Amino acid sequence: MRNRVRELRTERGWSQAELAERLQVSRQTVNAIENERYDPSLPLAFVIARVFGLAIELIFAVE
């Protein structure tokens, strides 16, 4: 699954640690999501969408 998490995070000027705090996950989890080594659970995907203020389908796409 492709995602725009890194792009959206950097647009907002947030570090991985800052995003991790907002999502209540570890920085390593954010890194794994950004590098597409880990697909977040559906509940976490909803939290990511809420934090960025976007619909899930604007952040995540099936290849």
C-alpha positions in Angstrom: 0.0 0.0 0.0 1.3 3.4 -1.0 0.9 6.4 1.4 1.6 10.1 1.6 2.4 10.3 5.3 6.0 11.6 4.8 4.9 14.2 2.3 2.0 15.4 4.5 4.2 15.4 7.6 7.0 17.5 6.0 4.5 19.9 4.5 3.4 20.7 8.1 7.0 20.9 9.3 6.5 18.1 11.8 9.3 15.7 12.8 8.6 12.0 13.0 8.6 12.3 16.8 6.0 15.1 16.7 3.7 13.1 14.4 4.3 10.0 16.6 3.2 12.0 19.6 0.0 13.2 17.9 -0.8 9.6 16.8 0.2 8.1 20.2 2.6 5.6 18.5 6.4 5.3 18.5 8.6 7.3 16.2 9.8 3.9 14.8 6.1 3.1 13.8 5.9 6.4 11.9 9.2 5.6 10.2 8.0 2.1 9.2 4.7 3.6 7.8 6.5 6.3 5.8 8.9 3.7 4.4 6.0 1.4 3.6 7.4 -1.4 5.7 4.3 -1.4 7.9 0.6 -0.9 6.9 -1.3 0.7 9.8 -4.4 -0.9 11.2 -7.7 0.5 10.2 -8.2 2.3 13.5 -4.7 3.9 13.2 -5.4 4.9 9.6 -8.4 6.8 10.8 -6.4 8.5 13.4 -3.8 9.5 10.8 -6.5 10.8 8.6 -8.0 12.9 11.4 -4.6 14.3 12.4 -4.0 15.4 8.8 -7.6 16.5 8.3 -8.0 14.5 5.2 -10.0 11.5 4.0 -8.2 8.1 4.3 -8.3 7.6 0.5 -6.3 10.9 0.1 -3.5 9.4 2.3 -3.4 5.7 1.4 -3.8 4.0 -1.9 -3.6 0.4 -2.9 -0.9 -0.2 -5.6 
